[in-house]
Amino acid sequence: MLLASEENASEPKLVQIFPNPVDDKLFIAPLSKIPEEVRIFDALGKMVLEVWNTNEIDVSSLQPGVFFVIIKEDGSTITDKIIKK
C-alpha cells in the first residue's frame, strides 16, 4: 500500500495505486467512493491525462517515464508518483 500525501487533512490517507510500475491499466483503491477527478502530470508538470468518476485508468497512450497522479475526492487532493513501463 502506498502512502500518498493529502491536502486539507490532518493525517495522510492510505491509497493504493497499482500496479506500479504500470503497463496499460492503473487502478486506485481503497477510496470511500469513485474519485471525482484524476489528473496525471509528466515530470515537467504538463498534464497528460484527465479522467472523471473512475478508479480504472487507461495509461497505455503514455510514454514510458515518471508521472504524478493527483486524485480529487470529496474536497481532498491526494498526490502520488507512478512509473509507466
N, C-alpha and C positions, 0 to 999 in steps of 0.2 A: 504494500500500500504506500502511496506517495503522500508526503506531507506538503500541501500547497499553501501558499500564503493567501490571506483573505483580507480584504478591506472591510471596514465597517463592522468589525467583530473584535471581541476581546480575546478570543482564543483562535488558534489556527484550526482549520477544518480539514478532516481527513477525506481525501478524494482519491479514487483510483482511476488513473488514466492508463489504459492498456490496449494492445501491447505497446511496449516502449523499449526498444525501437519498433517502429511500425512500418508495414509494407503498404497496405491498402485501406483497411478499416480501423478507425480509432474509436474506442468505447470509453464512456465516462460513467463511473459509479462510485459509491452509492450517494446519490443526492436524494433529498426528500421528494423531489419530482423531476421531471424532464427539464434540463436547463432552458431558460428563456432564449439565451443567445450564447453562441460560442464563436470566438474570433481567433484566427491563427495568424501570427506575425512571423516574418522571417527574421534572421539575425540582424538585419539592418533596420528593423522596425516597420517594414512595409506590410500592411495587411494583405494576406494572400488567399484567405478563405473566411467566409462568414456564413453561419447556418443558424437557424432558429428552431426551437422546440424539438430537439432531437438529442439523444445521447449516443448515437452511432454516426460517425463522420467519415465520409469517403475522402481520403487524402491521397488517392492514387495519382492525382494530377500534379502533386507537389514534387519538386526536385529533391534529391537526397540532401540532407543537412539538418541543422538545428533550428527548431521553431519554438515559439512561445504561444501557449494556449491560454486564452482568457475566457473564463466561464462566468456568465451572469445568471444569478438565480435569486429571486426574492430580495432584490436590492443589494446583494452581496456580490463581490467580484473575487474570483479565485484565479490565480495565475500559476502556471506550471510550464515546464520545458519538456519537449519531446524530440526524438531523433527520428527522422524519416530515412529509411534504408533505400 
